[in-house]
Structure formats: C-alpha cells, structure tokens
Amino acid sequence: MKQFGSEGIETPFDMPETPEGWQIALLGQIAQIVGGGTPKTSDSSNFSEGEYPWITPADLSGFNEMYISRGRRSLSEQGLKTSSALLMPKGTVLMSSRAPIGYLAIAANELCTKQGFKSFICSPGVTPEYVFFWLKLITPFLENIGSGSTFLEISGSRARKIPILLAPTSEQKRIITKVEELLARVNTAKERLNKVPKILKRFRQAILAAACSARLTAGWREKTLDVEPATRLLNRIQQGRTKLKKSHMNRANGEENIYFDIPDSWSFCFFEDISSNKPHAIKAGPFGSSLTKSCYTSSGYKIYGQEQVIRGDVNYGDYYIDEKKFLELKSCEVDARDLLISLVGTIGKVLIIPGKFEKGIINPRLVKVSLHSEISPEYITKYLGSPLAINIFKRDSHGGTMEILNLKMLKGLPIPLPPVIEQHEIVRRVESMLKLADAVEKRVAVAKLRAEKLTQALLAKAFRGGLVPTEAELAHREGRSYETASELLARIKSEKEKTSPKKVINPRG
C-alpha cells in the first residue's frame, strides 16, 4: 500500500507514476459529505408514499444499476423534519457506510437516506459518475477502513479522507463514456451467462423426460431385436415371490396407460411390483418419537437422513445409534442398492446406497426402497427426478404443490418400466448427456468469474489513465492549455473560501 500526504492516508493499491495532469486527492476536498437519518418508525405519519424518496442499504442490496430514484419507502415532511435525514440534490453519490459497506448508487433526483450512509455531493468540475466508478473499484479498500466494536462503519471524518485519483474534468467525462461503453458489453455477457443455468436446468429435465417416456432410445429399439419385454420381467418377479404382493396393476385393463404412451416392450408398474422379496422392502423412516437426539451416540450404527441424500454423499454425517436402538429399528435398515428418497422439500432427490457403506438405518424424513435385483436403481432414480414423476406427484398432492411426499404417494406412482437391457442403455445415455451439461456449467462458472474480474480490470485501467487519451496528451498534441487536476483542486478550494459552504436542501430550514 502506498501512503501520501501528511495524514499518511493509504491508497487502495500501489500506484505507478500518476498520469500527467492528475492528482491524488481526498473525497473531503472535492465533495460535501452528508449522512442520513431515520425518524421514529413507531409513528406511521413519518412515512408516506412518494413525498421524499428515502433510500436504505436494503434498497441497494442486489441493486445493479447506477442511478436510483426511490426506495421501498418515502418520508413525509414531518418525517424529514424530525430526523437527521437531509434532502440531497440529483447527482449525489450514495455509499452505504455501515456494514455492509460499499453499496453504491447515484441519486437520479432529490432524495434522502437512512443512517448508515455517507453521501458525496460533488463540487463543480467533479463528475458524480467518475466518483461512483472510483468507489466501485476500491470497494475492498472501503470494507477494510470501517471501525467499531458492534458493527463496522466508516465515520464522516474517515469518509473525508478516502483517497481518489482525480483526473481533469474533461478527461473524467471521456473516461466515464468509455467505461460505460465497455461495461455495457461486459454486462450483456453477464446477462447471457446468467441465463445459462436455467437453460441447463431445462435441458436436464428434457433429457430425463425423454429418457423415461421412451423417446431417448427410440432409434436404439429399432436396431435391437429379441429383447425381453418388461411384462415378462414383471411376471417373473411376481412368480419368484414367496408371498404374492398386492399390486396396483390389478386395475381395469388399460387404465395404467392413461399417463402417457409407451412402447409395447415397456410396461407401467408400481414400487410393489419391482421391490425385492425381503421384508420391509418399502419402508418409511421411524416415527419421530422412536428416534430422537437423545438416542444419538458418537459411534455405532449410522443414521441416514436428508443431508446425505441432498449432498449425494453416503459418507457425509456423523449421527449414530447404539446396537440396542438399531435392533429396535431394524426394519429401517439400509442395504446396498437401496434407494433413499427424501420426503420433505427436495422432491426428486434420491441416493443409491453403494456396495461399500456403513451399516445403519434411515431417519423419519426418508423412505427406503429395496429393488429387485433385475431392476436398475439408476434408472428408477432418473425417473423420480424427471418432470414425468414430479408432475404426477403434484397432481396427486393436496393443493397442487409438491413440497412433501409420503409413502402412499410413492406406492401410487406409476413407473414406466423398460426391458432390463434398455434400462441400462437409458442410464448410459442420460449420464453421458448430463456430464456434458455439468461440463458446460463449470465453464460458465469460470466465465462468470472472468467477467467479474474484467469489470475490475477495466476500472483499474481507466484510473491509471490507460483507457482513453489523457487530457495532457491531447493538449500537447493540439497545442493548447488545460486545467490540471491540481488546478481544479485549487479552484474548488478557492470557491469554498469565497463563499460559505452550500447548504444541503432541507425543508427544516
């Protein structure tokens, strides 16, 4: 960090030689600094609709424009008179000075602010947009100069000593024009990049929908002959059971085909039709009172919950129970190839228990499904995450929203089942295409980081005098004189000494 002046104020970065005609100054030398205020919030008559626009830090959170005309609330004349808020002119640069520090905007009209702001009313010859872009460049520096034990804040005296690299007035305007032109291009790129996640989400959903409605493997079926149809597979599973299960398929002929058309080699079925023959193959987690935090131990048998399913990581988490509790809840035990299905708030999230896992049980927020050995758990997982399944859940749920699943809804879900070999072909194709989407997503994330860095790089170049010809260069080339930044500072100081400081407009008089 570079220091200058008797005050020893640090500049935000080590500067090369200051461009000819420029001057390092303090904001207190080039602008009047104004705080904000808040009237009593208990008195509703202090607030109004549209009288005096009143900006709060919350109004600037996520605000990506340069100019702001009003916030969510306005002050009445009484509210303005009974608070320390001051009405400031158009062109005032607003900066949140209390954590979070560094939210910025320029007043598009007369307005006032809540406390927690330091606003800069620029002197003649200093362009507000120039100050705005400078503060945007040095935001990390601003965050580091706040002080306070309860919350960080930039005081008025500290705000006056914020350094600025001041260019001659005409050069300020050329810099602003060029920066706005280049940032418009960067922002256009950012807007396009911001649309990609939604496009990728639709792409993934389209893949899953095509896969589970038989469209993804239509060409494959034409070339692949002598495939055992799914109906034969289902019959073989049923015949192999020691105890026949009641199936949802015992409905009127053709009723299962009301969901959507499927090829003749496919069949609709339900979880009872494709679950394993072992006891408790489809099981919800224990009632909450059966498994409370008082049961938890530091080691033993693992408790699997939503945290593993949402993260897609069977090894995550460290909740355990002892052997006695495990034997008591053994019906909820998980096994390799089991599907763990989240019941609350994360519909479509499924975790497949791998071959290597910690012995344990599910918690009340999950359902486990043990599938027959000939059914691909990966295919069923893809189907549960597809729009086809989610739309059926939404249709059958109360109120048409799908935030909570239950065992009855899962058992009533019609599953479009392909032949065994086609299940695996679908999984192969889907995973290949989803990997492509993942790769695009990573590239977009890198591009967004580069775009953010590009903004700062453009501003840094602008305030090093490298973005447009300097006023000194043009003056030398054209054989004329110009007002340097140091002369501008002297003029501002002289004008301040000649006249009393201009008062901020304030209805209180």
Number of C-alpha atoms within 10 A of each C-alpha: 9 11 13 12 9 6 8 10 16 16 18 19 12 10 12 7 7 15 18 15 19 23 19 16 19 17 22 18 20 23 21 19 21 21 22 21 19 20 21 12 10 7 9 12 14 20 22 17 11 14 14 21 23 29 25 21 24 13 15 19 12 8 14 12 10 14 19 22 15 21 18 12 17 22 27 21 17 15 23 25 17 15 18 17 23 23 21 24 16 17 20 29 28 30 25 26 26 22 16 15 22 24 23 26 26 22 22 16 16 18 25 33 31 20 19 22 29 25 27 26 22 21 18 14 16 23 19 26 23 25 24 20 23 19 21 20 20 20 16 13 17 19 18 13 15 18 15 10 6 6 10 17 25 25 18 16 10 15 23 19 17 22 21 21 21 28 29 24 20 16 23 23 17 18 25 21 14 15 21 14 11 16 16 12 12 17 15 12 14 18 12 10 17 14 10 15 15 11 12 16 12 12 15 20 18 15 22 25 20 19 23 28 22 20 15 19 17 13 10 13 15 8 7 10 8 5 12 15 19 21 18 13 19 20 11 11 20 20 11 11 12 9 9 12 12 10 15 17 16 9 9 7 8 8 11 19 13 7 13 10 12 17 14 10 16 20 21 22 21 18 22 22 22 24 22 21 20 12 9 16 22 22 19 22 23 19 11 11 8 13 17 10 11 7 12 18 14 11 11 16 21 26 23 28 23 23 13 18 22 15 13 15 13 18 13 13 13 13 18 21 21 16 13 9 15 20 12 10 17 16 18 25 23 25 20 13 19 25 25 27 28 26 23 15 12 16 18 20 20 29 24 22 22 13 10 10 13 17 15 23 26 25 23 20 21 27 25 28 26 26 23 20 13 16 22 18 24 20 23 21 19 23 22 23 18 22 19 21 22 17 14 17 23 16 13 15 16 10 8 12 12 19 13 17 22 15 15 8 14 20 16 16 19 21 22 25 28 27 21 18 15 24 21 17 16 23 21 13 15 20 15 11 15 17 12 11 18 13 11 15 16 11 11 17 15 11 15 17 11 13 18 13 11 15 17 15 13 19 22 18 13 21 24 19 19 14 16 18 12 22 25 20 13 14 12 11 9 9 8 9 11 15 16 21 23 17 15 21 21 13 15 18 14 11 14 14 10 8 8 8 10 9 9 14 13 14 11 12 7
